[in-house]
Amino acid sequence: MAKYAPEFAVAFAPEDGSGNFNAALETAVETSDNVDNSHGLILGAAGAGQFDSGIDLTVDRVFTDKGRIGGSFTRPISTFIALEASTFTFATDMVGNRITGIITDGGDLKPDVGLDALLGSCYLRGANGSGNTYEYKSGISGNVANPISGYVWAQGERLKFKGARSTLALAQTPQEIGQAVFTISIGEVLDFVTSGLPTTLSYGLQAQVGAEAIRGVGNQWGVSRGWSDCTFNVAATIDDIPDSNAATGVVKEPSDLEVTLDVTLYKDDSAPGYEAAELQRSSTTEAPAQTPKAWDAFGWLVGAAASGTTPRLGYSVNFPTPELQSEQPAPQGVSSASTLSLIGRAETAGEEFVLSFV
């Protein structure tokens, strides 16, 4: 027996809305044997996943048992139904498309195909924003991004899938690169076969240009104050819905979507009771003990807006009207701080938060 080196790669691309596998990605892999970032090839985050690939994947057999043999506890071979991924997460750096050049509209700031597909799979809709930005907001009925297709290469095997949806946890740890962790629910495994990596894998600017670290982000909530740790979550509830016409007998459909923020935030001596008042808020224009005090946005910017002469790396997160759900004291050294849980609220559908590439 000869051992061999572990090889990992992954590519994601949006589907066409009719349940078809992404044609450009399929051709690149199965005809051209040449895959690049324009097809959805995407690098994982350092220190995450199996073999530092960002990929954490477990493939399972879906089966039905037969009856026992005679009077024993022995069962014969089961009936195979399908394959599924009981564990599938992918971690990658949150960063712009890294291109340098004149920006004519927000579309120039749209992230690479793989990251755009993953964000769309979280029921986020991407579109040109104001002031030459590209924005993602929560999808509303009839206006959500399509599911995604993809390939995962792992140790001489290749998993091909479609109809996938995801949830997102974006970690914003000071002095580190923002890490986006997508938990992926596959709609249908199309095949799982022996296959090495494509002959050519071209990551382009992903392999040539770095990303912005979490520092000097200018976070604001009531007053300017920073955090010691922060995670922004887009959590869709994804249900298995029986469907006799589906290849696996089920389809993945959302039943809810919640956008939250878990953060350990420093307190400010100018407003030590700010969080206590926000916990009791029941009005968009006034909170108890803040007379009057309208809802404050919670938002920050990682990096800087692209200038046309520097790579497009920056992004911002903004909750226009966050609602505080809980507070727990969590002093950092000799500084007062609290661990907070907030949820995005809005008076208009799809406006509870915005993730912008700038």
N, C-alpha and C positions, 0 to 999 in steps of 0.2 A: 504493500500500500504506500502510495506517495501522497504526502500532504500538499496542499496548495494554498496560495495566499487568498485572504478574504478580499473581495472586491464589491464595492457598493456604489450605486448611483440611483438617481430618481428624476423623473420628469412628470410634470403636471400640465394639463392644458384644458381650456374650457370646451364644453360640448356645444353643439349647434342648436340646442333647444328641442330636438326631435329624438333625443336618446341615442344619438349616434356617437361612436368614438371619434375623437378629434382626428380628422383626416391628415392634416399636416404632420402631426406627431407620429401617426401610424406609418406614414410613408417614410419619414426620416429614419424610423427604427427598422422597419421590416423590408424596405426596398433599398433605401440609400445607405443604410448602416452608418449614418453620419448625423449625429444629434448635437444641437447647440442651444444656446439660451433663447433663440427665437422660436424654438419648438417647445420650450417649457423646461429644459434642463436647468436644475437649480442646485446650488451648493448648500450643504448642511452647515449648521453652526458648530464651531469648535467645542469639543468637550461634551457633545450631546450625541445620544444614540449609539448604535452598535458600530464599533471601530471608528469612532469620531466622524460618523457619516451624517448625523442628524436623524437617522432612520431608526425607529424601534418598531419591529414588525413581528407578529406571530400569526402564522397561517394555520387554520383549523379545518378539519374534516366535518362537514355536516352530514349526519347519517340517521338512519332509523334501525333499531335493533330488530332482529327476528326472535321468534320464540325459543325457549330452551330445548336442549336436546334431551329427549326421554325424561327421566326423573331426576336429572342432574341440574347443577347450576350453570352448566356449559352452554354457551351460545355460539352459533355459527357466525361466519363473517356477516357484517352488517350491510345494509343497503346504502350505497353512497348517494347523496342528494346533491351536494354542492360544496364549494370551498368558500370560506369566509375568513376575514382577518379579525380575530378577537382583540388584538392589540395593533394599532397602527398610529404612531405619532411621528411627526416630522418637525424638527427644529431648524430654523434658519435665521440669519441676521435680518432685522428690519432696516431697510435702506432703500433709497431711491434707485433709479436705473443707472446711475454712475456716468451717464453721458455728459460730455462737455459741449456747449454750443448755444447759439441764440435760441431763446424760448419765445415762440410765437403764440402759443396758447397752452392751456392746462394739459392737453394731450401729450405734449412733449415731456411731461413729468410722470406719465403713467409708468408704473413699475414693470419690471421684466415679466414675461408671459407666465412663468411658473408662480411667482409671488402674486400676480394679479389673479390667476386662476384660484389659488388657495384662498385669498381674501373673498373672492366671489363665492366660493363653496361654503363660506360661513354666512350666507344670506346677506352679504353686503353688496350694494350696487355702486359701481364706480362711474364717475362722470367728471367732465371738466368743471372746476370750481371757479370761484371769483378770484380775481387778481392773479391769474396764471398759476393755479394750483390744480392738482388732481385729487378729488375727494371720494371717500367711501363713507356711505351712510347705511343704516339698517334698511333692508328691503321691505317694501310694503306689497300688499296683494297685487299680483300682476306685474310687479316691477322688481324682481330679484334676479340675480345672476344665475346662469345655468350650472348644473352639476359639472364635475370635472372627470376627465379621463386621465389615465396615467400608467406608467411603468415603474416597477421597482426591480433593480438588479441587485442580487445578494448572493454572494458565494457560489456562483455558477448556475444560479436559477433566476428566472425572470417571471415576475407576476404582472399580468396585464389586467386592468380593471376599468370600469366606467361607472357613472351614476353616483359618484362619491360626494358627500357633504362633510362639513367640518365644523369644529369649534376652535376658538383662538384664545390663547393666553399669552399676552405680550409683557414680558418681564422687563422692567426699566430699573436696573441696578446701577447706582452711581459708579463711574469709572469703568463700566463694562459696555459692550455693544448690546443694544436692545435685542432681545431674543424672542422671536415669535414661535410658539409651539402650537402646532395644529394637530388636533385629535381627529382622525379621519374615519368616517364610516363609509365603507365601500358598498355601493349598490349591487354590483355584480362582478365577480371574478370571471374574466373571459378565458384566461388560460394561465397555467403555472407550469413552466417548461424549463428544460435544460438550456441555458444560454449564457455565454460570457457577455462582457460589456460590448457595446457597439465598437466597431473599429476606430471611430473617431468621436470623441467627446470634446466639445469646444465650449468652455464656460465664458469665454470672452472677458468683458470688463468685470464680471464677478470674481475672476481669479486675478485681476490686475489692479483693482482699485478697492481700498478699504471702506469702512463704514464709520459713522460718527458714534462716539462714546456718549454715555449719559453724563453730562457735565454742563454747567451754565445754561440750564434749560429754561430758566425764568418762570418757574411754576408759580401760579397765582391762584389762591382761593381765599377770598376776603382780603388778605394781604399777601405780599410776596414771601414765600417760605418753601423750603425744600423738604425732601423725604429721605429716609434711609433705605426704604425698599418700596416698590410699587409694581402692581400687576394689573393690567387692563384686560378685561375678559369679554369676549363675545361668545355667549353660551346659548347655542340653539338646542332645543329639545328635539331630537331626531328619533322618530318612531318607525318601527317596522310595520308597514301596512300590507295586509294580504292582498295579492293581485294575481289572479289565475293566469293572466297573459304575460306576466313577468317571468324571465328565464329561471329565476330562483324561487318564484312563488310569492315574493315580497318586494316592496319598493320602499325607499327611504323618503319619508316626508316629515316636514317640521310641524310641531304643534305649539311651539312657543319660542321666543327669542328674548334674551335678557342681556343687557350691557351693563357691566359693573366695574368698579374700581376698588381694589384692596391696597391700602397704602398706609405706611407708618410715617406720619407727617409731624414735623416740628410744630410746636405751639408758639404763638407770638404774644409778648407781654402787652401789646396794644389791645388785644381782644382775647383774654384768657377764657372767657365764657362763650366763645364763638360756636364751638361744637355743641355745647349744651343747648344753645338756642336753636341750632339747625336740627337737632334731633326732634324738637317739638314743633317744627314748622308745619303749618297747615294752610298756608297762603303763598301764592307766587309773589306777592308784593311786600309781605311783612312776616318776620319771624318773632316769636316772643323774646323779650329783652333786647330787641334790636328795633328801635322805634323811629321811623320805619326802616326796614332793611330788606331790599329786594334780593332775589336769588342771585348769588354770585356764580359766575362760570368757574370751572376748574379746568385749567389747560396749561400746556407746555409745548415748547419747540425744541427738538433735538437737531443740533447742527444749525445751519443758516439757510435762508432762501437762496436758491441757485442764482448766480450772477450772469451766467452766459460764458464766463471764462473759467469756472470751476466745476468739478463733477457734481451732478445732481444727487445729493446724498440725504438731504434733510427731510424731516416729517414732523408733523404736529398732531397732538390729540387734544380735543376740546369737548368738554361736557357743558353745554350752555346752562342747563338747569339740573345739577346733580342733587339727589336727595340722600341725606345721611341716614344710614340704617343702624349703625352701631358704633360705639367708641369704647376702646379699652386703653387705659394708661400704659404707655410703653416708653419710659424715659430712655434716652440715648446718651450714655455717659452722664454728665451733670445737666443736660438739657431736657426740658419737658417735651414730650412727644406722645402721640396717641396712634394706636392702630385703628384705622377707620375702614368701614365698608360703606360704599356709596353705590347708588344705582342711577342710571340715566333716565330722566323723565322729560317729557315734552308735551306741548299742547297741540302739536302738529305731527302727523304720522311720519316716522322716519327721521325725526330731527333731534333725537335724544343725545346724539354724539356725532362728531365728524373726525375721521382720520384723514389727514391731508398730506400729500407729498408736495414739497414746496421748492 
